[in-house]
Amino acid sequence: MSSQPLVEVRNLKQYFPVRTGLFGSTPLKAVDDISFYIDEGETLGLVGESGCGKTTAGRSLLHLYEPTSGEIYYDGNLITAKNIKHYRKEMQIVFQDPYSSLDPRMTVADIIGEPLDIHHLYRNKSERAEKVRELMSLVGLNSEQANRYAHEFSGGQRQRIGIARALAVDPRFIVCDEPVSALDVSIQAQIINTFEDLQKKLNIAYLFIAHDLLVVRHMSNRIAVMYLGRIVEMADADEVSDHPLHPYTVSLMSAVPIPDPKIAHSRQRIPLEGDVPSPLHMPSGCAFRTRCRYATEKCAQERPELKEAAPGHQVACWNI
């Protein structure tokens, strides 16, 4: 494996102007200076509460939102607004809602075949039809259903259609934007298994965005925890799950259900205090300090940077 990451994000910022009066506006800092990397064939899990900026981070990485600032590298090459079209085949996305992300007026064959049309990846109609059939089979769909519409499928089948569409251009990297959160639990397991099988077969790298910590731990090689637009902890999946260091991560992990009733009964639940601050009016210093039981005066004055607290384990906290 190359020592160079497949995808590298450096100091990514994504701000959205919000009108605060007749003429004025305030920047909403959805993503505020985050950095991470993903190796070829690796899965990085990105977790956090709703509204923390994880979906925005994934879309900004793909330039679906033009980043406010920061650098994104793919295979060592800097991606910009001018050359992003060149990398569309290499980087794809599977959206959260498996229905609203599919055009209801298009058949499954046209939905999956559209990327093939855009990138001219076939020589004739029969080759296109064969590729669509192969993609449907790859994600566990019956190719005889190719001429049906999205509303004729279940939620899990719709998500498989979305996965097949993403795979149509043979990408090496896919942003999975909460791809199982809108599905029933039994269907979630099937889709997760599909992602894992595809990764083994095709050596695809994933940015797996979710708020279900059990799913993220199962899927990921490493986990990054976000809070109000910033990464507060990042390490190997087992390390973050078994030895969380940031108070926010500790609280999240204490809420993860454990199937063994004896262990679950002995665990202490650590609830978060207060409410999430408005991203329009961020607290000074550490954004988490208003909900942290260990907050000090320094936490209010200075914002902690992500630093290595143990080998391969990065934390943004003054008390670590």
N, C-alpha and C positions, 0 to 999 in steps of 0.2 A: 504493500500500500504506500502511496506517495505521502511524504511528510507534509506536503502542502494541502491545506483544507480544500474541500470541494467548494464550500460556501463560507465566506467570512464577512461579518458585519462589523464595521468600526464606527463607533460614536454616532449611531443612527438617531436622528431626531425627526419627529413628525408632529408639527404644530398646526392647529386649525384655528383661523381667526373667528371669534365669536363676538357679535355686536353687543355692546354694553350701553349703548345710548344712540342718540340720533346720528352722531358722527364717529364716535369712538369704537374701538374693538379691543378685545383682550385675547391673547393666544391661549388656546386650550392645549396643554402639553400632553397629548395622547401617548407619545413615546418620547422619552427624554434622556438621550445619550446612553444608548445600550450597545454593547459589543459582545459578540459570540462567534463561534465557528462550528461548522458541521463537516465531518470527514465523509469520504465516499462510503456509501453503504451503512452509514450510522443514522441513528434516530436521536434527535434532541427534543425532549419534551419541554414545552413552555406552559407553565401553569400560573394560576392566580385567580382572584375574584373577578366577577363580571365587571367590565369597565376599566380593568387595569391596563389595557393597551395591547394585549397579546395578539388579537386578531389584526389590529392596525399594524403591528410590527411585521406580521407575515405578509400583509398586502403591500406594505411599503418596501419590503425586501424584493418583491416581484415588480415593483414600480406600478402597481395598480393604483397606488397613491404616490404622487411624486414626492420623494423625501424632502423635508425642509433642509436638512444637512446630513452629513455623514457619508461614508463610503461603503459600497457593497461590491465584493469581489466574487467572481465565479471562476474557479479553476485558475486563480491567480490573475485574472483579468478584471479591470475595473468596469463596472456596469454603469452606464449613464443613460439619460433620456434619449440620446442620439443613437446608441447602439443596442438598446434593450430588445429591439425586434430580432436581432441576431441570436439572442439567448432565450427567446420564447419557447423554442423546441426543447431546450435543456431543462427549463424550470416550469413546473405546472402547479395547479392548485386544485384541491378537492374542497368544495364549499360545505358549510355547516348544514344548510337546509337542502335536502336532496330533491325537493320539488320546485322551489322558487328559482333554483339555479339551472333548471332545465326548461327549454322553450316548449310550451304546451302545444304549439302549432307544428312542431317538427316530430317526425318519427324517430325511433331509437337509432335506426340506421343513419339518419341525417345528423342527429346529435353527435354520435360517435364519429361519423365520417367528416364532419365539418373541419376539424383540425387537419385531416388529410387533404381536404380541398384547399385550405388556406396555404399550406406548406408544399402543395403539389407532390404528394408522397405516393402517387400511383400513376400507372401508365394508361389504364383503361378502366371502364366501369366494372368489369368482372374482377379485376385485381382489387379495386376499392371494396366491392362487396365481400370478397374473400378476407380482406384485412378486418373489416367490421365483424365478420363471423368469428375470426380468431380472437379478437379483443373481447367479444361477448363471452366466448368460451373461457378465456383466461380469467375473467372475474366471476365465473359461475352463473352466467345467464344462458338461456336457451336461444340459440341463434335463429330459431324459427319465429321468435317474437320480434324480430328486427323491424317489422313494418307496423308495430303498435306504437301508441303514444304514451307519454310519461304517466298520464293519469290512470292508465290501465295497470300500473305496477304498484306493488307495496312499497313502503318506505325503504326497506332494506334493498329491494331491487333497484329502486331509483338511485340509491347511493352507489350501487354497483355500476349503474350507467354512467354516473359522474366519474367514477374511478376509471372506467374504460375510456371515457373521453380524454381524461388526463394522460392515460398511457398511450394514446394513439400516436403521439409524436416521439415515442421512445425517450422520455425524459430521464435524467440522472438524479433529479431532485424534485420532490413534491412537498408543497406546504399543505398539510392536512389541518384544515381550520375547523376544529371541533366536529369531526366527521361522523361521530356516533352519538352526539348528545341529543339529537332529535329522534332517536330510534328506541324501540323497546329493548329491554336488557338482553333477551335471548338473541335478538337480531344484532345487537352491539357485538356480541361474542363472535358471530359469523363474519362481520365486517372487519373486526380486528384481526381474525385469523387470515382473512383475505389479504390485508395489508402486510402481514408477516410473511405469508407465502410469496407474495410478489417481491418483497425485499430480498428473500433468499434466492429466487429465480433470476431477478433482474439487477440485483445489487443497487437498488435505489436508496438514496438518502432521504430522510423525512425530517421536516420540522413539524412535530406533532403537537398541535395546540389543543388544550383541553382544560377542564376544571375538575374532572374526576381523577383523583390522585391514584386510585388503584389501576385505572386504565393506563395512565401515564407511566407508572412504575413498570407495568407489564410490558409496555411497548418500547420504552426508551433505554438507550445506553447511558445518556446523561440527562439531567433535569435542570432547567433554569426557572427560578421562581420570580414572578414579577409583582410589583406593588406600585400602583399609581405611576405607570410609565417607566419604571426603572427596574433593573434586575437586582434583587437583593441577596440572592444566593444561587450558586451554580456548582454542581459536582456530579459524580457518578450517581446513577439512579438509586442504587442500594445505599450509598453514603448519605444522600439527601433524605431518604426514607427512614433509615435506621439511626442516623446521627445528625439530625438537623441542628443548625447553630443559630440562625437568625430567629428572633422571637416570633416573627410572622410565620415562618416555616414551621416552627415548633407547634404553634397553634393549629395550623392546617393539618399537620401530620397526626395530631392528637385526635382529630375528628374522623380519621379514616377508620371505617368499621373493620373489626377483626373477627373471623369466623369462629375462633376458639372462645367460648364463653368465659372460661377461667381467666384467660389473659385479658380479655375485654373488660371483665369486672375489676381487675386489678389496675387497669390503666386510669390515669387521671386526665380528664378532659380539661383543656386550657382554652376557655372562651376568649374571644377578642373583645376588648372594651371599646365602647363608643362606636361612632359611625365613620365610614370612609369619608375623608375630606373631599371637598369639591376640587376637581382638577383645575378649575378656574381660579381658585384661591388656595394654592398649595401652602402648607405650613412651612415656616422657615426651617432651615437645617434638614434633619431627617424627616421625610414625609410620614414615616410610621410612628413618630414619637407621640402623637396625640392619642394613640391606642396602645402604647407600649408601657408595661409596668416597670421597665428598667430605665426609662428615659432620664437623662441628666441634663444639666445646663448646656453641656457641650453639644448634645443632640439638637438643641434648639438653635444653636449658633452656627454649626457647620454641617454640611451634608457629607455623610461618609461615602467613600469611594469603594468599589468592589476590590477587595484585596484577598490574598491567599492566607487563610487561617490554618490550613493543613495542606499537605501535598495534594494538588488537584481539587481542592475545596475552597471556593471563593465566597466571601461574605462581605456585605456592606453594612457594618455595624460598629459603633465606637466601643461597645462593651464586650467584644469578642477578642 
